[in-house]
Amino acid sequence: METGVFLKKIIIYSEVSWNFLEQRHHHLARYAASAGWSVEFVSRVYSRFPSFKDIFYRFFRFKIKTVKNSFNTKNIPQNIVLRRSLFLPSTTVLSSMFNLIIWFILERKRQRNTIVYSFIDNPYIVGNGSKYSLFKTSVFDIIHNWWSFPWNAKSHIRLVGKCLTCYEKIVTDSPHISAKLEKEQCFHMLMLPGVTYDWLHCSSESLVPKALFFGNLRRNSDLNLVKIVSKCLGLDIIGLVDPSVTNEIGRAKYLGNFNGEAIFQVIKNYNILLLPYNNSDFSKTIAPAKYFEALATGSLVITCADMSHLPGFHDFIFKVNIGSRNLKEQLSERLISHRRIRDDQISFAKKNLWNHRFELLFADLIENNNE
């Protein structure tokens, strides 16, 4: 760690691009920029090499009438600079050697006296623990359960273990991961996902069921929930739909990708929101950003996944059984009874604002660097 003058600068290494759906990465960058920090947003830092199937769909996408692949470019706030990452997934010896060279020659000087904030289990972002590091401090934000990552599992377990020793501060958004870190006596900060004011009261008050999914729909999503809801109620989708699942979304209608205020103008027309996470052990450990966003709208939020590790799950989330023959009637009845807890749900979500989360985080980072 460099002992020079601390700069009010943060470099965020993100596995998603700036134009991706709003995630923790973007909220962090926006907050830091609004607080007067100089922000570099580095993307995409890949955590895995693409499969042949991924490459096929990326370069030979079929034009399917239900899915549009147009993207709106998001505004870049003042104080934020975007740049591309040159890092490769550190899952092989050669890629790790390449990453170390890239870090030493290029990244190391850019990191001088700054805060390095990484969302990737790549220890080479901070030089793999090198004594020649120039950054002031470093943060590893564990927003994925890398111990159960579905690709190159052994490599990622090894990499995240190294990251826990290379980075000076560990943050996680998952109570499950927090408990795991405590068991391993790894000092860390639990920072759950948050929500912005825009999401509050952003839903239809109609009692006529109208369902929506917003977010990133891909192969590991609960496509059965999507198909069943679209069949019994009708379902609209906004956000990103991976080309590999376009034939598996049933009768759902894709409306496109919306950014900024446009997304809220769409969501306010719906009163049921889907969280299509698979009912797997992996879902029992994650803390997705859209969880609090969906709750904040006041909509009836439904899922098949057991996410009881998240606060408010048993109080506000409707866990559905897609095998039920009368799912439409159940959702209609639940929507009516949901009226009684709607305001409580919004008030609960309001207690989880991003600004409060980041105020605590930056207060800790600044205090550590003033010591």
Residue frames as qw, qx, qy, qz and C-alpha x, y, z in Angstrom:
[[0.000, 0.887, 0.462, 0.000, 0.00, 0.00, 0.00],
 [0.395, 0.528, -0.017, 0.751, 1.29, 3.44, -0.96],
 [0.420, -0.549, -0.455, 0.561, 2.07, 5.88, 1.88],
 [0.199, 0.154, 0.185, 0.950, 1.75, 9.07, -0.19],
 [0.282, 0.139, 0.218, -0.924, -0.97, 11.71, -0.18],
 [0.319, 0.375, 0.866, -0.092, -4.46, 10.23, -0.36],
 [0.135, 0.000, -0.413, -0.901, -6.38, 11.35, -3.46],
 [0.530, 0.267, 0.508, -0.625, -10.14, 11.64, -3.44],
 [0.519, 0.379, -0.556, -0.527, -10.31, 9.17, -6.28],
 [0.690, -0.073, 0.682, -0.231, -11.87, 5.72, -6.60],
 [0.332, 0.326, -0.730, -0.500, -11.36, 3.16, -9.37],
 [0.747, 0.040, 0.474, -0.465, -14.28, 0.72, -9.70],
 [0.105, 0.262, -0.886, -0.368, -13.62, -2.58, -11.47],
 [0.664, 0.182, 0.360, -0.630, -16.91, -3.96, -12.71],
 [0.353, 0.019, 0.896, 0.271, -17.95, -7.14, -14.52],
 [0.341, 0.712, 0.613, 0.034, -20.91, -5.29, -16.07],
 [0.351, 0.319, 0.233, 0.849, -20.71, -2.36, -18.46],
 [0.054, 0.171, 0.264, -0.948, -21.93, 1.16, -17.72],
 [0.464, 0.022, -0.343, -0.817, -24.88, 0.68, -20.11],
 [0.342, -0.187, -0.920, 0.022, -26.00, -2.45, -18.27],
 [0.474, -0.695, -0.445, -0.307, -29.06, -2.38, -16.02],
 [0.157, -0.750, 0.340, -0.546, -28.51, -0.30, -12.87],
 [0.838, -0.180, -0.479, 0.189, -26.58, -2.37, -10.34],
 [0.627, -0.706, -0.092, 0.315, -24.65, -1.83, -7.11],
 [0.629, 0.004, 0.219, 0.746, -21.65, -0.87, -9.27],
 [0.153, 0.589, 0.340, 0.717, -23.50, 2.05, -10.88],
 [0.425, -0.846, -0.274, -0.169, -25.04, 3.30, -7.65],
 [0.705, -0.486, -0.005, 0.517, -21.62, 3.30, -6.00],
 [0.477, 0.181, 0.271, 0.816, -20.12, 5.27, -8.90],
 [0.067, -0.732, -0.363, -0.573, -22.97, 7.81, -8.91],
 [0.560, -0.795, -0.217, 0.082, -22.81, 8.33, -5.16],
 [0.671, -0.321, 0.085, 0.663, -19.03, 8.82, -5.19],
 [0.329, 0.378, 0.333, 0.799, -19.25, 11.27, -8.11],
 [0.234, -0.807, -0.348, -0.416, -22.01, 13.28, -6.43],
 [0.648, -0.720, -0.104, 0.227, -19.89, 13.45, -3.27],
 [0.071, 0.948, -0.287, -0.117, -17.05, 15.06, -5.23],
 [0.679, -0.338, 0.596, 0.265, -14.90, 12.01, -5.85],
 [0.379, 0.556, -0.563, -0.480, -13.10, 11.43, -9.14],
 [0.802, 0.006, 0.555, -0.220, -14.40, 8.08, -10.40],
 [0.270, 0.401, -0.751, -0.450, -12.98, 5.68, -12.98],
 [0.830, 0.078, 0.386, -0.395, -15.44, 2.97, -13.98],
 [0.076, 0.470, -0.820, -0.318, -13.50, 0.07, -15.53],
 [0.766, 0.173, 0.528, -0.323, -15.49, -2.61, -17.41],
 [0.885, -0.324, -0.041, -0.332, -16.04, -5.28, -18.36],
 [0.079, -0.539, 0.822, -0.164, -13.75, -7.29, -16.14],
 [0.805, 0.017, -0.453, -0.383, -14.66, -10.84, -17.11],
 [0.566, -0.459, 0.607, -0.317, -14.86, -13.59, -14.52],
 [0.745, 0.038, 0.663, 0.058, -15.04, -16.43, -17.06],
 [0.036, -0.255, 0.663, 0.703, -14.09, -17.14, -20.63],
 [0.673, 0.248, 0.029, -0.696, -17.13, -17.31, -22.95],
 [0.649, 0.044, 0.758, 0.032, -18.31, -20.74, -24.07],
 [0.169, 0.051, 0.714, 0.678, -18.71, -21.63, -27.73],
 [0.010, 0.671, 0.736, 0.092, -22.45, -21.16, -27.25],
 [0.150, -0.808, -0.202, 0.532, -21.93, -17.65, -25.88],
 [0.209, -0.383, 0.470, 0.767, -19.66, -16.78, -28.80],
 [0.154, 0.330, 0.818, 0.446, -22.20, -18.16, -31.27],
 [0.032, -0.806, -0.589, 0.057, -25.04, -16.07, -29.89],
 [0.236, -0.722, -0.004, 0.650, -22.87, -12.97, -29.59],
 [0.103, -0.394, 0.527, 0.746, -21.74, -12.97, -33.21],
 [0.164, -0.122, -0.799, -0.566, -24.64, -14.73, -34.91],
 [0.264, 0.260, 0.620, -0.692, -27.74, -13.47, -33.13],
 [0.079, 0.415, 0.814, 0.399, -30.99, -14.45, -34.72],
 [0.227, -0.111, 0.008, -0.968, -33.66, -11.83, -35.24],
 [0.162, -0.395, -0.902, 0.066, -36.61, -13.06, -33.19],
 [0.130, -0.615, -0.353, -0.694, -39.71, -10.93, -33.21],
 [0.590, -0.717, -0.369, -0.035, -40.23, -11.16, -29.43],
 [0.645, -0.562, -0.013, 0.517, -36.81, -9.80, -28.57],
 [0.367, 0.892, -0.046, 0.260, -35.16, -6.55, -29.49],
 [0.788, -0.238, -0.121, 0.554, -31.51, -5.94, -28.80],
 [0.215, 0.747, 0.027, 0.628, -31.44, -2.16, -28.90],
 [0.570, -0.418, -0.419, 0.569, -29.73, -0.34, -26.05],
 [0.014, -0.956, -0.111, -0.270, -30.14, 3.17, -24.77],
 [0.564, 0.258, -0.385, 0.684, -26.88, 4.79, -23.77],
 [0.461, -0.762, -0.407, 0.204, -27.05, 6.01, -20.19],
 [0.071, 0.936, -0.134, 0.318, -25.89, 9.45, -19.20],
 [0.735, -0.003, -0.385, 0.557, -22.46, 9.68, -17.64],
 [0.332, -0.919, -0.201, 0.069, -22.49, 11.99, -14.61],
 [0.206, 0.858, -0.348, 0.316, -19.83, 14.58, -14.06],
 [0.354, -0.656, 0.633, -0.208, -16.70, 13.20, -12.32],
 [0.842, -0.028, 0.538, -0.040, -17.11, 9.71, -13.87],
 [0.295, 0.618, -0.603, -0.410, -14.75, 8.47, -16.57],
 [0.947, 0.080, 0.255, -0.176, -15.32, 5.15, -18.35],
 [0.215, 0.640, -0.700, -0.234, -12.60, 2.91, -19.67],
 [0.913, 0.103, -0.323, -0.227, -12.28, -0.66, -20.86],
 [0.680, -0.543, 0.491, -0.030, -10.66, -3.44, -18.89],
 [0.510, 0.560, -0.636, -0.148, -7.78, -5.48, -20.29],
 [0.361, -0.343, 0.815, -0.298, -7.89, -8.11, -17.55],
 [0.602, 0.051, -0.710, -0.362, -8.67, -11.73, -18.42],
 [0.851, -0.435, -0.029, -0.292, -10.32, -14.31, -16.14],
 [0.017, -0.663, 0.726, -0.183, -7.51, -15.56, -13.89],
 [0.912, -0.101, 0.260, -0.302, -8.57, -19.19, -14.25],
 [0.925, 0.284, -0.053, 0.248, -5.45, -20.32, -16.15],
 [0.663, -0.426, 0.083, 0.610, -1.72, -19.91, -15.60],
 [0.417, 0.269, 0.355, 0.792, -1.27, -17.96, -18.85],
 [0.110, -0.790, -0.366, -0.480, -4.15, -15.56, -18.19],
 [0.587, -0.764, -0.156, 0.217, -2.85, -14.97, -14.66],
 [0.612, -0.192, 0.191, 0.743, 0.61, -14.13, -16.01],
 [0.202, 0.528, 0.406, 0.718, -0.97, -11.77, -18.54],
 [0.335, -0.855, -0.342, -0.201, -2.98, -10.06, -15.79],
 [0.640, -0.596, -0.046, 0.482, 0.07, -9.55, -13.62],
 [0.476, 0.073, 0.299, 0.824, 1.91, -7.90, -16.53],
 [0.018, -0.689, -0.439, -0.577, -1.09, -5.67, -17.34],
 [0.490, -0.826, -0.272, 0.067, -1.35, -4.64, -13.71],
 [0.641, -0.444, 0.056, 0.624, 2.34, -3.88, -13.24],
 [0.389, 0.133, 0.366, 0.835, 2.77, -1.94, -16.50],
 [0.092, -0.481, -0.417, -0.765, -0.58, -0.12, -16.78],
 [0.502, -0.686, -0.453, -0.269, -2.92, -0.38, -13.81],
 [0.654, -0.359, -0.377, 0.549, -0.42, 0.01, -10.99],
 [0.255, 0.025, -0.017, 0.967, 0.39, 3.65, -11.86],
 [0.297, -0.469, -0.407, -0.725, -3.27, 4.52, -12.37],
 [0.658, -0.552, -0.511, -0.041, -4.00, 3.22, -8.88],
 [0.445, 0.150, -0.408, 0.783, -1.46, 5.44, -7.13],
 [0.002, -0.059, -0.466, 0.883, -2.92, 6.85, -3.87],
 [0.532, -0.131, -0.296, -0.783, -6.49, 5.92, -4.82],
 [0.629, -0.059, 0.652, -0.419, -9.15, 3.58, -3.51],
 [0.289, 0.166, -0.833, -0.442, -9.34, 0.41, -5.63],
 [0.608, 0.065, 0.509, -0.606, -12.84, -1.08, -5.47],
 [0.240, 0.218, -0.846, -0.423, -13.36, -4.45, -7.16],
 [0.785, 0.010, 0.222, -0.578, -16.48, -6.55, -7.71],
 [0.828, 0.363, -0.409, -0.126, -14.42, -9.35, -9.29],
 [0.843, -0.469, 0.255, 0.072, -12.62, -12.27, -7.64],
 [0.757, 0.529, -0.102, 0.368, -9.45, -11.35, -9.51],
 [0.626, -0.667, -0.027, 0.403, -6.48, -10.82, -7.16],
 [0.597, 0.099, 0.265, 0.750, -4.39, -9.46, -10.04],
 [0.035, 0.873, 0.296, 0.387, -6.44, -6.26, -10.05],
 [0.370, -0.903, 0.194, -0.095, -4.38, -5.41, -6.98],
 [0.287, 0.708, -0.640, 0.079, -1.23, -7.17, -8.16],
 [0.864, -0.093, -0.495, -0.011, -1.92, -10.47, -6.42],
 [0.704, -0.687, -0.093, 0.152, -0.66, -9.03, -3.15],
 [0.683, 0.401, -0.101, 0.602, 2.48, -7.48, -4.65],
 [0.477, -0.591, -0.226, 0.609, 4.62, -5.30, -2.39],
 [0.276, -0.012, 0.297, 0.914, 4.93, -2.86, -5.31],
 [0.004, 0.735, 0.657, 0.168, 1.30, -1.76, -5.08],
 [0.202, 0.162, -0.048, 0.965, 0.71, 2.01, -5.20],
 [0.362, -0.615, -0.469, -0.520, -2.96, 2.28, -4.19],
 [0.200, -0.476, 0.440, -0.734, -3.97, 3.78, -0.85],
 [0.486, -0.051, 0.765, -0.420, -6.48, 1.08, 0.03],
 [0.319, 0.068, -0.785, -0.527, -8.41, -1.70, -1.69],
 [0.598, 0.040, 0.481, -0.640, -11.91, -3.15, -1.36],
 [0.150, -0.001, -0.927, -0.343, -13.24, -6.51, -2.53],
 [0.563, 0.051, 0.243, -0.788, -17.05, -6.41, -2.73],
 [0.082, 0.004, 0.990, 0.114, -18.42, -9.96, -2.77],
 [0.556, 0.206, 0.088, -0.800, -21.73, -9.68, -4.61],
 [0.796, 0.173, -0.481, -0.326, -21.62, -13.26, -5.90],
 [0.819, -0.412, 0.384, -0.110, -21.30, -16.53, -4.07],
 [0.384, 0.668, -0.616, -0.162, -17.98, -17.36, -5.69],
 [0.322, -0.303, 0.879, -0.179, -17.75, -20.55, -3.61],
 [0.583, 0.322, 0.731, -0.150, -20.74, -21.91, -5.57],
 [0.304, 0.612, -0.298, -0.667, -20.01, -20.23, -8.92],
 [0.884, 0.251, 0.341, -0.198, -21.32, -22.53, -11.69],
 [0.738, 0.635, -0.179, 0.143, -18.25, -22.12, -13.96],
 [0.552, 0.442, -0.503, 0.497, -14.70, -23.22, -13.07],
 [0.638, -0.718, -0.169, -0.220, -15.77, -23.70, -9.48],
 [0.838, -0.306, -0.104, 0.439, -12.39, -24.89, -8.17],
 [0.471, 0.330, 0.034, 0.818, -10.56, -21.97, -9.77],
 [0.193, -0.705, -0.129, -0.670, -12.97, -19.41, -8.31],
 [0.762, -0.622, -0.177, 0.021, -12.75, -20.92, -4.83],
 [0.746, -0.103, -0.037, 0.656, -8.98, -20.56, -5.06],
 [0.259, 0.483, 0.138, 0.825, -9.21, -17.02, -6.45],
 [0.395, -0.772, -0.179, -0.464, -11.65, -15.72, -3.87],
 [0.814, -0.483, -0.157, 0.281, -9.46, -17.22, -1.14],
 [0.592, 0.093, 0.028, 0.800, -6.51, -15.25, -2.50],
 [0.021, -0.656, -0.220, -0.721, -8.63, -12.08, -2.75],
 [0.614, -0.737, -0.263, -0.104, -9.49, -12.35, 0.93],
 [0.725, -0.429, -0.007, 0.539, -5.79, -11.97, 1.70],
 [0.470, 0.250, 0.252, 0.808, -4.90, -9.43, -1.04],
 [0.105, -0.689, -0.279, -0.660, -7.61, -6.84, -0.47],
 [0.158, 0.173, -0.560, 0.795, -7.50, -4.71, 2.64],
 [0.432, 0.093, 0.435, -0.784, -11.25, -4.42, 3.13],
 [0.050, -0.181, -0.939, -0.287, -13.93, -7.02, 2.42],
 [0.453, 0.140, 0.207, -0.856, -17.56, -6.08, 1.80],
 [0.003, 0.167, 0.951, 0.261, -20.47, -8.42, 1.04],
 [0.436, -0.126, -0.129, -0.882, -24.15, -7.93, 0.24],
 [0.732, -0.157, -0.590, -0.304, -25.24, -11.37, 1.46],
 [0.602, -0.580, 0.361, -0.413, -26.04, -12.36, 5.07],
 [0.999, -0.003, 0.043, 0.018, -25.14, -15.94, 4.09],
 [0.685, 0.485, -0.248, 0.483, -21.69, -14.94, 2.86],
 [0.163, -0.738, 0.333, -0.564, -21.28, -12.70, 5.90],
 [0.845, -0.420, 0.235, -0.235, -21.89, -15.69, 8.17],
 [0.942, 0.215, -0.054, 0.252, -19.37, -17.71, 6.18],
 [0.386, 0.662, -0.295, 0.571, -16.75, -14.97, 6.51],
 [0.474, -0.674, 0.316, -0.471, -17.39, -14.71, 10.25],
 [0.976, -0.185, 0.107, -0.041, -16.91, -18.46, 10.59],
 [0.819, 0.317, -0.074, 0.472, -13.56, -18.11, 8.81],
 [0.468, -0.695, -0.126, 0.532, -12.71, -15.15, 11.09],
 [0.411, 0.284, 0.330, 0.801, -12.43, -12.80, 8.14],
 [0.019, -0.549, -0.329, 0.768, -13.14, -9.20, 9.13],
 [0.137, 0.330, 0.644, 0.676, -15.68, -7.66, 6.76],
 [0.261, 0.222, 0.239, -0.909, -18.60, -5.28, 6.35],
 [0.244, 0.447, 0.854, 0.105, -22.13, -6.45, 5.51],
 [0.177, 0.358, -0.052, -0.915, -23.72, -3.96, 3.10],
 [0.476, 0.429, 0.764, -0.076, -27.06, -5.17, 1.79],
 [0.241, 0.397, 0.523, 0.715, -28.44, -3.96, -1.56],
 [0.022, 0.418, 0.346, -0.840, -30.23, -0.63, -1.54],
 [0.269, 0.676, 0.645, 0.236, -32.77, 1.39, -3.41],
 [0.154, 0.057, 0.049, 0.985, -33.14, 4.97, -4.67],
 [0.276, 0.339, 0.429, -0.791, -36.07, 7.30, -4.05],
 [0.383, 0.223, -0.479, -0.758, -37.30, 6.85, -7.64],
 [0.315, -0.071, -0.933, -0.160, -38.57, 3.36, -6.88],
 [0.078, 0.223, 0.725, -0.646, -40.85, 4.37, -4.00],
 [0.452, 0.516, 0.459, -0.565, -44.61, 4.14, -4.74],
 [0.234, 0.452, -0.561, -0.653, -43.83, 3.22, -8.36],
 [0.084, 0.130, 0.977, 0.147, -46.67, 0.81, -9.15],
 [0.372, -0.311, -0.472, -0.736, -50.26, 0.68, -10.30],
 [0.302, -0.069, 0.653, -0.691, -52.97, 0.74, -7.65],
 [0.702, 0.070, -0.355, -0.613, -55.35, -1.19, -9.89],
 [0.646, -0.227, 0.671, -0.284, -56.67, -4.52, -8.61],
 [0.881, 0.443, -0.010, -0.163, -56.62, -5.99, -12.11],
 [0.757, -0.390, 0.388, 0.354, -53.48, -8.21, -12.21],
 [0.591, 0.793, -0.135, 0.061, -50.79, -6.95, -14.56],
 [0.835, -0.417, 0.206, 0.294, -47.39, -8.63, -14.34],
 [0.406, 0.864, -0.286, 0.088, -43.91, -7.45, -15.30],
 [0.850, -0.286, 0.057, 0.438, -40.34, -8.68, -15.13],
 [0.244, 0.940, -0.215, 0.100, -37.56, -6.10, -15.22],
 [0.561, -0.638, 0.511, 0.134, -33.91, -7.05, -15.27],
 [0.220, 0.540, -0.757, -0.294, -31.61, -9.52, -16.95],
 [0.906, 0.033, 0.275, -0.321, -33.28, -12.75, -18.07],
 [0.272, 0.594, -0.741, -0.156, -30.83, -15.51, -18.88],
 [0.647, 0.089, -0.745, -0.139, -30.24, -19.25, -18.84],
 [0.330, -0.061, -0.807, 0.486, -29.97, -19.55, -15.05],
 [0.369, -0.115, 0.173, -0.906, -33.26, -17.66, -14.49],
 [0.371, 0.218, 0.848, -0.308, -36.46, -19.41, -13.42],
 [0.198, 0.087, -0.559, -0.800, -37.92, -19.66, -16.91],
 [0.185, -0.382, -0.903, -0.073, -40.74, -21.89, -15.69],
 [0.055, -0.600, -0.493, 0.627, -42.10, -19.05, -13.56],
 [0.090, 0.372, -0.281, -0.880, -41.87, -16.73, -16.56],
 [0.206, -0.069, -0.812, -0.541, -43.76, -19.16, -18.80],
 [0.170, -0.469, -0.852, 0.157, -46.47, -20.02, -16.28],
 [0.010, -0.590, -0.329, 0.737, -47.21, -16.41, -15.35],
 [0.138, 0.289, -0.431, -0.843, -47.24, -15.35, -19.00],
 [0.194, -0.192, -0.894, -0.357, -49.69, -18.16, -19.73],
 [0.208, -0.565, -0.776, 0.187, -52.14, -17.54, -16.89],
 [0.108, -0.777, -0.297, 0.544, -51.91, -13.74, -16.56],
 [0.486, 0.807, 0.064, 0.328, -49.89, -12.38, -19.43],
 [0.636, -0.587, 0.056, 0.497, -46.41, -11.00, -18.80],
 [0.418, 0.885, -0.098, 0.179, -44.38, -8.10, -20.13],
 [0.813, -0.273, 0.025, 0.513, -40.57, -8.01, -19.95],
 [0.238, 0.948, -0.135, 0.161, -38.23, -5.02, -19.94],
 [0.530, -0.693, 0.462, 0.157, -34.46, -5.05, -19.63],
 [0.206, 0.554, -0.754, -0.286, -32.16, -7.60, -21.22],
 [0.930, 0.040, 0.270, -0.246, -33.09, -11.03, -22.56],
 [0.316, -0.462, 0.755, 0.342, -30.25, -13.36, -23.43],
 [0.554, 0.352, -0.468, -0.592, -30.68, -14.65, -26.99],
 [0.222, 0.146, -0.964, 0.003, -30.28, -18.23, -25.76],
 [0.115, 0.284, 0.840, -0.447, -33.61, -18.10, -23.88],
 [0.311, 0.184, -0.137, -0.922, -35.81, -16.27, -26.36],
 [0.536, -0.061, -0.696, -0.473, -37.63, -19.46, -27.30],
 [0.447, -0.232, -0.821, 0.268, -38.33, -20.31, -23.66],
 [0.045, 0.059, 0.373, -0.925, -40.21, -17.27, -22.40],
 [0.201, 0.493, 0.831, -0.159, -43.60, -18.56, -23.54],
 [0.185, 0.772, 0.513, 0.325, -46.15, -15.91, -24.43],
 [0.354, -0.705, -0.146, 0.597, -44.31, -13.15, -22.60],
 [0.436, 0.835, 0.193, 0.276, -43.98, -9.91, -24.54],
 [0.611, -0.242, -0.030, 0.753, -40.62, -8.15, -24.63],
 [0.108, 0.950, 0.281, -0.079, -40.94, -4.35, -24.58],
 [0.503, 0.709, -0.178, 0.461, -37.27, -3.43, -24.85],
 [0.628, -0.205, -0.369, 0.654, -34.56, -1.97, -22.64],
 [0.095, -0.907, -0.194, -0.363, -35.22, 1.22, -20.70],
 [0.570, -0.017, -0.368, 0.734, -32.81, 3.43, -18.81],
 [0.041, 0.138, -0.178, 0.973, -33.13, 6.38, -16.47],
 [0.396, 0.133, 0.398, -0.817, -36.58, 7.79, -15.77],
 [0.575, 0.142, -0.523, -0.613, -38.12, 5.81, -18.65],
 [0.366, -0.026, -0.926, 0.090, -38.05, 2.59, -16.64],
 [0.072, 0.232, 0.671, -0.701, -40.19, 4.12, -13.89],
 [0.469, 0.243, -0.111, -0.842, -42.74, 5.35, -16.41],
 [0.574, 0.076, -0.740, -0.343, -43.15, 1.75, -17.54],
 [0.283, -0.054, -0.888, 0.357, -43.16, 0.06, -14.12],
 [0.240, 0.095, 0.430, -0.865, -45.88, 2.30, -12.71],
 [0.632, 0.089, -0.328, -0.697, -48.37, 0.55, -15.02],
 [0.668, 0.006, -0.743, -0.044, -47.94, -2.83, -13.27],
 [0.573, -0.590, 0.250, -0.511, -48.90, -4.25, -9.88],
 [0.950, -0.224, 0.214, 0.036, -47.14, -7.65, -9.93],
 [0.245, 0.796, -0.551, -0.043, -43.36, -8.00, -10.27],
 [0.989, 0.004, -0.141, 0.034, -41.44, -11.26, -10.78],
 [0.208, -0.744, 0.635, 0.008, -38.17, -12.28, -9.15],
 [0.952, 0.210, -0.130, -0.180, -37.41, -15.32, -11.34],
 [0.004, -0.626, 0.768, -0.135, -34.50, -16.81, -9.42],
 [0.696, 0.030, -0.704, -0.141, -34.17, -20.59, -9.45],
 [0.737, -0.576, 0.134, -0.326, -35.16, -22.37, -6.26],
 [0.836, 0.238, -0.387, 0.308, -31.62, -23.56, -5.64],
 [0.683, -0.508, -0.207, 0.481, -28.97, -23.38, -2.94],
 [0.425, 0.177, 0.124, 0.879, -27.33, -20.59, -4.94],
 [0.173, -0.654, -0.322, -0.662, -30.45, -18.39, -4.61],
 [0.651, -0.676, -0.340, 0.062, -30.34, -18.90, -0.86],
 [0.650, -0.342, -0.051, 0.676, -27.07, -16.97, -0.73],
 [0.316, 0.329, 0.272, 0.847, -27.53, -14.02, -3.11],
 [0.036, -0.678, -0.430, 0.596, -28.86, -10.53, -2.40],
 [0.383, 0.428, 0.500, 0.648, -29.98, -9.05, -5.75],
 [0.055, -0.083, -0.086, 0.991, -30.38, -5.30, -6.10],
 [0.357, -0.251, -0.480, -0.761, -33.83, -5.66, -7.61],
 [0.377, -0.384, -0.816, 0.212, -35.11, -7.24, -4.37],
 [0.137, -0.507, -0.412, 0.745, -35.44, -3.91, -2.55],
 [0.110, 0.125, -0.352, -0.921, -36.30, -2.10, -5.78],
 [0.337, -0.302, -0.785, -0.423, -39.28, -4.38, -6.37],
 [0.322, -0.522, -0.695, 0.377, -40.44, -4.00, -2.77],
 [0.124, -0.330, -0.133, 0.926, -40.13, -0.21, -2.94],
 [0.161, -0.156, -0.544, -0.808, -42.60, 0.04, -5.82],
 [0.503, 0.015, 0.444, -0.742, -45.39, -1.31, -3.63],
 [0.677, 0.188, -0.524, -0.480, -46.16, -4.06, -6.13],
 [0.920, -0.222, 0.271, -0.174, -46.96, -7.63, -5.21],
 [0.180, 0.662, -0.719, -0.112, -43.57, -9.35, -5.55],
 [0.958, -0.037, 0.166, -0.233, -43.58, -13.04, -6.44],
 [0.210, 0.603, -0.767, -0.062, -40.92, -15.75, -6.73],
 [0.941, -0.092, -0.291, -0.145, -40.44, -19.50, -6.48],
 [0.562, 0.362, -0.554, 0.496, -37.04, -19.18, -4.83],
 [0.652, -0.666, -0.320, 0.172, -36.38, -19.47, -1.12],
 [0.382, 0.517, -0.195, 0.741, -34.66, -16.18, -0.29],
 [0.575, -0.743, -0.330, -0.092, -35.61, -16.17, 3.36],
 [0.664, -0.215, -0.168, 0.697, -32.08, -15.03, 4.26],
 [0.154, 0.351, 0.140, 0.913, -33.11, -11.57, 3.07],
 [0.056, 0.279, 0.568, -0.772, -34.94, -9.23, 5.46],
 [0.451, 0.320, 0.067, -0.830, -38.63, -8.80, 4.75],
 [0.234, 0.110, -0.861, -0.438, -38.96, -11.96, 2.69],
 [0.113, -0.333, -0.927, 0.133, -41.55, -13.66, 4.89],
 [0.092, 0.520, 0.430, -0.733, -43.41, -10.40, 5.49],
 [0.337, 0.631, -0.045, -0.697, -43.83, -9.19, 1.93],
 [0.208, 0.360, -0.764, -0.493, -42.81, -11.73, -0.75],
 [0.854, 0.110, 0.223, -0.458, -45.36, -14.17, -2.15],
 [0.144, -0.367, 0.892, 0.220, -43.66, -17.51, -2.76],
 [0.751, 0.250, -0.071, -0.607, -45.74, -19.21, -5.45],
 [0.579, -0.078, 0.808, 0.075, -46.21, -22.82, -6.44],
 [0.308, 0.396, -0.464, -0.730, -46.13, -22.91, -10.22],
 [0.108, -0.060, -0.975, -0.183, -47.65, -26.39, -10.16],
 [0.258, 0.375, 0.624, -0.635, -50.90, -24.98, -8.75],
 [0.243, 0.443, 0.759, 0.411, -53.87, -25.28, -11.10],
 [0.035, -0.891, -0.440, -0.107, -55.48, -22.09, -9.88],
 [0.536, -0.163, -0.070, 0.825, -52.45, -19.80, -9.89],
 [0.042, 0.448, 0.296, 0.842, -54.35, -17.00, -11.61],
 [0.502, -0.710, -0.383, -0.312, -57.01, -16.98, -8.88],
 [0.714, -0.448, -0.260, 0.471, -54.34, -17.13, -6.16],
 [0.410, 0.055, 0.053, 0.909, -52.51, -14.13, -7.58],
 [0.171, -0.576, -0.353, -0.717, -55.74, -12.16, -7.98],
 [0.633, -0.683, -0.359, -0.062, -56.73, -12.85, -4.36],
 [0.681, -0.304, -0.151, 0.649, -53.24, -12.12, -3.07],
 [0.251, 0.350, 0.166, 0.887, -53.22, -8.82, -4.95],
 [0.383, -0.709, -0.314, -0.501, -56.34, -7.76, -3.06],
 [0.743, -0.612, -0.213, 0.168, -55.03, -8.78, 0.36],
 [0.649, 0.097, -0.048, 0.753, -51.68, -7.18, -0.51],
 [0.019, -0.759, -0.176, -0.626, -53.37, -3.78, -0.21],
 [0.635, -0.755, -0.149, -0.070, -53.26, -4.11, 3.57],
 [0.747, -0.463, 0.140, 0.455, -49.45, -4.38, 3.70],
 [0.597, 0.639, 0.169, 0.454, -48.52, -2.24, 0.69],
 [0.049, -0.932, 0.140, -0.331, -47.62, 0.88, 2.69],
 [0.722, -0.605, 0.331, 0.054, -45.66, -1.18, 5.22],
 [0.866, 0.178, 0.279, 0.376, -43.74, -2.78, 2.37],
 [0.393, 0.788, 0.030, 0.473, -42.79, 0.61, 0.91],
 [0.364, -0.877, 0.222, -0.223, -41.79, 1.95, 4.33],
 [0.872, -0.325, 0.309, 0.198, -39.60, -1.10, 4.87],
 [0.747, 0.414, 0.198, 0.482, -37.86, -0.59, 1.53],
 [0.102, 0.925, -0.024, 0.365, -37.34, 3.10, 2.28],
 [0.617, -0.740, 0.266, 0.034, -35.17, 2.13, 5.25],
 [0.802, -0.117, 0.432, 0.394, -32.72, 0.58, 2.78],
 [0.399, 0.913, -0.010, -0.091, -31.63, 3.58, 0.70],
 [0.816, 0.321, -0.090, 0.472, -28.33, 3.43, -1.18],
 [0.108, 0.800, -0.202, 0.554, -27.27, 6.85, 0.13],
 [0.650, -0.658, 0.268, -0.268, -27.31, 5.60, 3.71],
 [0.975, -0.024, 0.093, 0.201, -25.38, 2.46, 2.76],
 [0.671, 0.489, -0.060, 0.554, -22.63, 4.41, 0.99],
 [0.181, -0.857, 0.192, -0.442, -22.39, 7.13, 3.65],
 [0.804, -0.525, 0.274, -0.059, -21.37, 4.44, 6.14],
 [0.911, 0.190, 0.127, 0.342, -18.99, 2.80, 3.67],
 [0.454, 0.682, -0.081, 0.567, -17.15, 5.99, 2.71],
 [0.406, -0.830, 0.212, -0.319, -17.00, 7.20, 6.30],
 [0.896, -0.342, 0.256, 0.124, -15.15, 4.00, 7.13],
 [0.791, 0.385, 0.109, 0.462, -12.83, 4.26, 4.11],
 [0.169, 0.832, -0.108, 0.517, -11.96, 7.89, 4.79],
 [0.608, -0.737, 0.222, -0.193, -11.42, 7.28, 8.50],
 [0.935, -0.131, 0.196, 0.264, -9.04, 4.41, 7.74],
 [0.657, 0.487, 0.080, 0.570, -7.03, 6.58, 5.35],
 [0.075, -0.874, 0.113, -0.466, -6.76, 9.44, 7.82],
 [0.825, -0.560, 0.050, 0.065, -5.17, 7.26, 10.46]]
